[in-house]
Amino acid sequence: MTAFLQVEIVYALSHIQILEKLNVSAGCTVEQAIKYSGILDQFPEIDLTKNKLGIFGRFVQPESRLSPCDRVEIYRPLIIDPKEARRIRAKKSLCTENRR
């Protein structure tokens, strides 16, 4: 008898969030669960060799084994470096203050 685990696969874009709940066999890897979920068919831009993956906010490798109730997260590439985004916001804030 094969044991099953319930897991979630999560992927978010700016305009839509996908959460797929599925049952996978014990010993299933992150990569196998993502492929089994069908999310790669819905979003062909996901590249498991490039997109970072995580479980509850902690980075994992595609070959990591899943545990019951894990939430697998597929992260999008950053559009801008967070440090650069902070610099831009700070610069805008200074410019706005100087105009007052």
C-alpha positions as CSV (number, residue, x, y, z in Angstrom):
1,M,0.0,0.0,0.0
2,T,1.4,3.4,-1.0
3,A,1.3,6.3,1.4
4,F,0.2,9.7,0.1
5,L,1.1,13.2,1.3
6,Q,-1.1,16.2,0.7
7,V,1.0,19.2,-0.5
8,E,0.4,22.6,-2.1
9,I,2.1,24.1,-5.1
10,V,2.0,28.0,-5.2
11,Y,2.9,30.4,-8.0
12,A,2.1,34.1,-8.1
13,L,2.2,36.8,-10.8
14,S,1.3,40.4,-10.2
15,H,-2.2,39.8,-11.4
16,I,-2.9,36.2,-10.4
17,Q,-2.0,33.7,-7.7
18,I,-2.3,29.9,-8.2
19,L,-2.5,27.4,-5.4
20,E,-2.9,23.8,-6.3
21,K,-3.5,21.2,-3.6
22,L,-2.6,17.6,-4.5
23,N,-1.8,14.2,-3.1
24,V,1.6,12.8,-4.0
25,S,3.2,9.5,-3.1
26,A,5.6,9.4,-0.1
27,G,9.2,10.1,-1.3
28,C,8.0,12.5,-4.0
29,T,10.4,15.4,-4.8
30,V,9.7,19.0,-5.2
31,E,10.3,18.8,-8.9
32,Q,8.1,15.7,-9.3
33,A,5.2,17.4,-7.5
34,I,5.5,20.6,-9.6
35,K,5.4,18.5,-12.8
36,Y,2.5,16.4,-11.5
37,S,0.5,19.5,-10.6
38,G,0.2,20.6,-14.3
39,I,1.3,24.2,-13.4
40,L,4.1,24.0,-16.0
41,D,1.5,23.5,-18.7
42,Q,-0.4,26.6,-17.5
43,F,2.7,28.8,-17.2
44,P,5.4,27.7,-19.7
45,E,7.6,30.6,-18.5
46,I,8.5,28.6,-15.4
47,D,11.9,27.0,-15.9
48,L,12.8,24.6,-13.1
49,T,16.5,25.1,-13.9
50,K,16.2,28.9,-13.4
51,N,13.3,29.6,-11.1
52,K,14.2,29.3,-7.4
53,L,12.0,27.0,-5.3
54,G,11.1,27.0,-1.7
55,I,9.1,25.3,1.0
56,F,7.4,27.8,3.4
57,G,9.9,30.5,2.4
58,R,13.1,28.4,2.7
59,F,15.0,27.8,-0.5
60,V,15.2,24.1,-1.5
61,Q,16.6,22.1,-4.4
62,P,14.3,20.4,-7.0
63,E,15.4,17.0,-5.7
64,S,14.3,17.8,-2.1
65,R,11.9,15.3,-0.7
66,L,8.5,16.5,0.4
67,S,6.9,16.1,3.9
68,P,3.1,16.1,4.7
69,C,1.4,19.5,4.3
70,D,4.5,21.2,2.6
71,R,3.8,24.3,0.6
72,V,6.0,24.3,-2.5
73,E,6.7,27.9,-3.7
74,I,7.9,28.7,-7.2
75,Y,9.6,32.1,-7.2
76,R,9.7,34.5,-10.1
77,P,13.0,36.1,-11.1
78,L,13.4,39.6,-9.7
79,I,12.8,42.5,-12.1
80,I,15.0,44.8,-10.1
81,D,17.6,44.2,-7.4
82,P,15.9,45.0,-4.0
83,K,18.8,47.3,-3.0
84,E,18.5,49.3,-6.2
85,A,14.7,49.6,-5.7
86,R,15.3,51.0,-2.2
87,R,17.8,53.5,-3.6
88,I,15.3,54.7,-6.2
89,R,12.5,55.1,-3.6
90,A,14.9,57.0,-1.2
91,K,15.9,59.3,-4.1
92,K,12.3,60.0,-5.0
93,S,11.5,60.6,-1.3
94,L,14.4,63.2,-1.0
95,C,13.3,64.9,-4.2
96,T,9.7,65.2,-3.0
97,E,10.9,66.6,0.4
98,N,13.1,69.2,-1.2
99,R,10.2,70.5,-3.3
100,R,8.2,71.4,-0.2
